[in-house]
Amino acid sequence: MTRKEDRSKSIIINEINVRSVDRGKKDIAWWRSALTSAESVSRPNRTWLYDLYEEIMLDGHLTGVTNKKVNAVLNKVIHFERSGAHVPEMDELIRSEGFREIVKTIVETLLWGVSGIEFLPGPELNFHKIPRKHIKPERGIISYEQGGHEGIAYAGVPNIWVMGAANDLGLLLKCAPYCLYKRGGLADWAQFIELFGQPVRVIKYDSYDEQTRVELKKILDESGSSLSMMIPRQADFEIKDGKQANSDGGLQLSFVKALNEEISVTVLGNTETTNSSKSAGYAQSKIHQEQQFEITKADIAYTASMLNSTRFLSVLRSYGYETDGGRFVFAKEMDVEQLYKRVAIDKELNAIVNIPTEYWSETYGVPVKEQA
């Protein structure tokens, strides 16, 4: 057996050199450089970009909206069916922690652009996630080093499943600048609070009286940490603090809110299902909810296509699951209010044109009664 063949059958995670996340300072210049590196035609490298993604995922709002996107799919009911009939033997697999982790990884691919799973041999479903920085979809390899261009080719390897398009860098690419600006805005807000959130103590002394200056400084040092200044009585001193236009820090607050809204729109397609605004009402919230529902339907369709892919079904067969002729199906999400309006139209239409029973089953989830 050659070394190349031996590597193709070994555990990938043991072949690569996994490095720690770079937690150095990240700014807009870093984002630009990382994007340029990832989009390079000759030597594309996502290492910097994915280090940046790890950093911005520390943002609480971004974590919240991404979890909401993932959970909207993860919490849907899934079953396996063959010839339109439910296959209960697959229910235990679907309820397992490993299967849920696979579904989560599939949805996260939309955020990161690429994901990889290596399935391990054995009697039960078992796998390792492949570090994304080592996946080079442009070259079709798992690199030994995160910044390297040599590695193990995964095309045709049955136990390696790489998801995502070669040119897709994920939704986090668009969220990154908002998170970076937000971090700077919060720092400015904290500085504003530090400067103007408590009274400023100003003591004036005669410039020729050095002994008094020393004693006054000692008093200020021993009387708390509030901002204090000592100036000669003869000096003309004035603070231009900008408080007339931003007396309560509202400028920084509106900036942070605007950035959070941009993040919400990027990930969820709306703002009102996560944040509320002064202009929000029932109609506006309803529209935003419908917008998110459409995005969730698209995420569900993507997840279903991945679960029913030839690669994943063949992996399940290798673990002894009978998948031939079957597919994973998400339970239909029913919008009662929309169905209530639709059924009135369908009833009138059915009086004119005989609607097939399959339509009622597909639209309203009503089982088709077999004719005697």
Secondary structure as GFF3:
##gff-version 3
##sequence-region A 1 372
A	DSSP	alpha_helix	3	9	.	.	.	ID=ss1
A	DSSP	alpha_helix	12	15	.	.	.	ID=ss2
A	DSSP	alpha_helix	28	38	.	.	.	ID=ss3
A	DSSP	alpha_helix	47	56	.	.	.	ID=ss4
A	DSSP	alpha_helix	60	74	.	.	.	ID=ss5
A	DSSP	beta_strand	78	82	.	.	.	ID=ss6
A	DSSP	beta_strand	85	86	.	.	.	ID=ss7
A	DSSP	three_ten_helix	88	90	.	.	.	ID=ss8
A	DSSP	alpha_helix	91	95	.	.	.	ID=ss9
A	DSSP	alpha_helix	97	112	.	.	.	ID=ss10
A	DSSP	beta_strand	115	119	.	.	.	ID=ss11
A	DSSP	beta_strand	127	129	.	.	.	ID=ss12
A	DSSP	three_ten_helix	132	134	.	.	.	ID=ss13
A	DSSP	beta_strand	135	136	.	.	.	ID=ss14
A	DSSP	beta_strand	141	143	.	.	.	ID=ss15
A	DSSP	beta_strand	151	153	.	.	.	ID=ss16
A	DSSP	beta_strand	160	163	.	.	.	ID=ss17
A	DSSP	alpha_helix	172	196	.	.	.	ID=ss18
A	DSSP	beta_strand	201	205	.	.	.	ID=ss19
A	DSSP	alpha_helix	210	222	.	.	.	ID=ss20
A	DSSP	beta_strand	228	232	.	.	.	ID=ss21
A	DSSP	alpha_helix	250	268	.	.	.	ID=ss22
A	DSSP	alpha_helix	282	307	.	.	.	ID=ss23
A	DSSP	alpha_helix	310	318	.	.	.	ID=ss24
A	DSSP	beta_strand	326	330	.	.	.	ID=ss25
A	DSSP	alpha_helix	336	352	.	.	.	ID=ss26
A	DSSP	alpha_helix	357	364	.	.	.	ID=ss27
###
